[in-house]
Amino acid sequence: MSTRREFLKTSGMLVVGIAASDPIAAFVGPPFTGGQNATGPYPDPDFRQLDSWIVIRADNSATFFVGKTDLGQGTGTAFRQIMSDELDIAFENTSCVMGRTDVTVDQGGSGGSDALQTDGYPMRRVAAEARRVLLEMASEHFGVPPTALAVSDGVVSTKTGDTADRSITYGELIGGRKFNVTLTGKNTDTTTGTAPLKSVQRMKNVGKSPQRYDIPPKVDGSLKWAVDMKAPGMVHARNVRPPFAGATLVSIDESSAKSIPGFIKVVSKGNYVAVVCEREENAIRAARQLKVQWRKPATAPFPASEDLFKYMRSATPSSTGKPVITGNPDAAFSSATTVIEAEYDVPFQGHTSIGPAHAMADPSNDQLTIYSNDMKSYGMRNSVAQFLEMPRDRVRVIWMEGPQAYGRTAADDAGFEAAYIAKEIGRPVRVQWTRQEETVWDTKGPAYAVKMRGGLDAQGNLVALHYDACAADHNHLGYNEHDTVLISQLMGTRRAKVSPGRASLPSDMYAIPNRLQTTRVVPLPMPFETPLRTGNLRDPDGPQVTFASESFIDELAAAAKTDPLEFRLKLIQAGTQDDSGFKRARSIACLKAAAEKFGWDPRPSPNPKRSTGDILTGRGVGYAYRSQTVVAQICEVEVNRKTGHIWVKRIVIAHDCGLVINPETLTRVLENGTLHSLSRALYEQVKFDTEKVTSVDWVSSPTMTMADVPAQIDVILVNGDPNPNRADLPHYGAGETVCKPILAAVANAVYDATGTRLRGIPLGKLV
Amino acid sequence: MAVINLRVNGKAHRVDVEPSTPLLYVLRNDLDLSGPRFGCGLGQCGACTVLIKGEAVRSCIRPVSQVQNVEITTLEGLAQDGKLHPIQQAWIEEQVPACGFCQNGQILSAKALLDKTPNPTDAQIRDGMKGALCRCMTYYRINAAVKRAASTMKSPPTPGARDFSPAAIDGERS
């Protein structure tokens, strides 16, 4: 009845069962052998059944089924490490299937850097439970109590020490059969059996760096991605977008594209328009050639990008956050010896994935299968069912690898469009966005205008701080919702209510006696059918907020004529509060580790020994946390006085995310995440006039290239826990914290080098 | 429509398409070679890179009619007899890819660079690789992998090993 049962029945002869007509089997391989389940329906895998999480084959290999997606950060490999440790099976004999709504439990897909921090625990618990059940089976088999058994790499042995010791593999115990063990827990986060978790000290794979299993097929070209999916009879669709925000469709002249070979039809509803052709190149031509008339909206949808911050500062807020107050800020500012103020601007920034949005939808058998790189495949599945008014169990989303988009695919559009068109024309359809479409219409990280004010006493102590943030985050999208995805907006089936968005606070452990934090969200005139729709861009607003807060701390240190790193440490050390994650102690540990690695020479900024040549050098620091993960970054810059070019020559990253599962993969994540934010710091900005987004490709929307790669990046994996060897050291998330401080660290280094304070992103100049 | 003759990864193919069709779509949709990727269709990002006569070529803007009867190498054609090219091996050793979507362009750009400049300086790597964009920003490891590959490739070839550079293959065929 289910794929899993089908798999279990055919275990051991898996390849034989692959149906040639089932593209999933061909691409994903066993155990998806195109059994009965390939034709649907697709009920939810039951997270309370151990069999939904783990399958053990007769050959003593195991497959883990997890409801997360790996966006190129090695989480799949990490899941195999923690689960093989708890199960006591050789890492090499495991595999991992992720994010397929028909065969993996709904763990929500990816997002929020929670893959290990939250979802790692149920994975560990179910693997530990499987081990417990297998030991019970072995106990019955040998007629000895479980305590008289030892297990290693999936082999259970009696341990009497006799030569007559016997052993049996997991595969021999259960291969080809189901566990039939019911788990408890209200949801996937709390799913558990009765077995305890292992101590850190007993884990063999955790802390080692097996290579990522997805890299060889990515390097030899053999991996099939969501962009590669094909099905018999598949056709190609391209969207035709409104040329202006808020445009209304007046007319379509279908005859203008009809002569194109293989033209099938124009699919249109409301302001949504797409063309469908037999071949891809002809769909591209048809989309270009189709004559469509649009009417501009009566009023401008947004101010031009050069007027954005002026607009934001004077706009009426759509919502205002409750002020966060410590001490008596007013009185402290009144009695402060020195008061300084500064304003920081961070523009809208695009996700601008290297690969534009895409999906393939197959409506065969009156079901709907969507092949997508959606990071939240479960959300897409549920919302497509709502969007098309289909029963949930007739829709499935097969997550496949795709271009990383750092949050953009949490509000994926192409999957909905492919599903809609496939249902309209009754054939499998591949939708591929163009570069221009992606750059213009992807969701944007919200723009921030932040005003900072700080007061120092006569000794240079920070006694008062006011953080006042304004975010253009009105109508924040970020999740697959049937009534907010772009196609629903354009079709006129969107919700009426605008989501409120948010303006966030900085994340630091500074003990400032008098502190005021105020926030507001401001709307742009047009909330829907606009390319300036905001979404979750990698730590949705941490880079913006931290640019302001960590730049200003530096300005205060300079005003106090104090070393900026010591200024920070003193503020953290002045604290007395801590939490269960010991963020204060770990913040101190990270800042100190970064300083030591960098060879930080304590002195105030700017650099007193400024060069008289063309190249000025300086160093800057930034620090932040996210949830329980802490990071400090120090960079060295070279500023070309003649060209204005900023080269970040060296970066030190000191990072504490608790228990490290795979040090090498984590190191890559930290290097890459830092450079992604460095690109945002130096070059990235969405530009627009009062009608449309004018950043449309890699020329008008530049990104960092190899030309700017730092000469050296040092990563230090800090364990600043007061009890670093505790048996239950938690594994915190690691995807996004590292994206926060580097923007300010660079601006601080430029100030150190030049004495000039840059307060607007982007900081750099392409030369 | 027109009959187009292509030679890709040592095999001859005949397709019937519009002559102006960019090579990329023929490789991906007709020849099932999914190494080259659609990234921009504008020749700006390098995701679609293939090698033609040792040059890194943007297949998304190259009409298929212009590349008839020349040897085209895609990512799938780098490995020979089941053995990965030293550049691919270096990419694994350095664990370069994050999402990996652009790495086709990175690896083939590195191949074109190292074929011409076997022992590149940092400046030559920056210059030679700057046209291949990576939004995961794996540049630091790409730099390391190019150097690692250069060092591996410098070691004397295994006796009897075939030279798989496009130039050598072209030479064999002529």
Interface residues (C-beta under 8 A of the other chain):
Chain A: L71 G72 Q73 Q211 R212 D214 I215 P216 K218 V219 D220 G221 S222 L223 K224 W225 V227 D228 K230 P261 R279 E280 E281 N282 I284 T352 S353 I354 G355 P356 E401 G402 P403 Q404 A405 Q432 T434 R435 E664 T665 R668 V669 E671 N672 G673 L675 H676 L678 S679 D697 W698 V699 T703 M704 T705 M706 A707 D708 V709 P710 A711 I713
Chain B: M1 V17 E18 T21 P22 Y25 R28 N29 L33 S34 G35 R37 F38 G39 C40 G41 L42 Q44 C45 A47 T74 L75 E76 L78 A79 L84 Q88 W91 I92 Q95 V96 P97 A98 C99 G100 F101 C102 Q103 N104 I107 D122 I125 R126 D127 M129 K130 G131 A132 L133 C134 R135 C136 M137 T138 Y139 Y140 R141 I142 N143
